[in-house]
Amino acid sequence: MNIHQNIRTVLFWTVSFAASCSNHPAGNSNKILADSSSAAIQPTDNLIADTSAAQKDEQTKIYSHAIAEYINAVYQKDKTELDTLFLGKHADFPNINLPASIANTRIMLLTTEEAEKREYFKTSVYINLFGWVRENKAEFIFVTFYPKFQHKYDCFIDYNYNTERKEFELEKLRFENYIFSSEGKLERIAIYKDGKYVGDKPLK
């Protein structure tokens, strides 16, 4: 299998994986729900544009916050200082403009074709990022690959919306590390919470 086929296979697997890890229909992916009270208002073109821009800004903000949370959690887990995150620009990735740098880490979005041309290491990983952002909750899965396109671990980050502070607050975060044998066979999935190993996930 060549690299192009490998990326396609990985992307198919991660899309299926992300869907299986969430109870949210695909139609709700990456959307911030508008206030229901606005439904009775007949919007003008300017109002639609303003609302869309505001939603996009909020979406960019929570994605950036989740990425920073991921970077800090990786360091807490094993003291890895990430210098670059290569994010796969897959079909479900939102149309947002992320900062060029988050938490002192370079952020680069790559198409499948661009991803084929790069190598990935412990400090410069390739990620398929999936997010579900709603009115009162946000969930993210960072499917992480290195070296090359080896599936290394997944990071799950959940937020609840604090209506008094008007911001998302961290609810829980965990890692699932994929441990392979020298022959490349998956041996176990190690679970980490708050930077500490807490046990293994049963293999199905």
ABEGO torsion letter per residue (X at the ends): XBAAAAAAAAAAAAAAAAAAABABBAAABGBBBBBAAAAABBBBAAAAAAAAAAAAAAAAAAAAAAAAAAAAAAAAAAGBBBABBBBBBBAABBBBBBBABBGGBBBBBBBAAAAAABBBBAABBBBBBBBBBBAABBBBBBBBBOBEABBABBBBBBBBBBAAAGBBBBABBBBBBBBBBAAGBBABBBBBBGGBBAEBBBBX
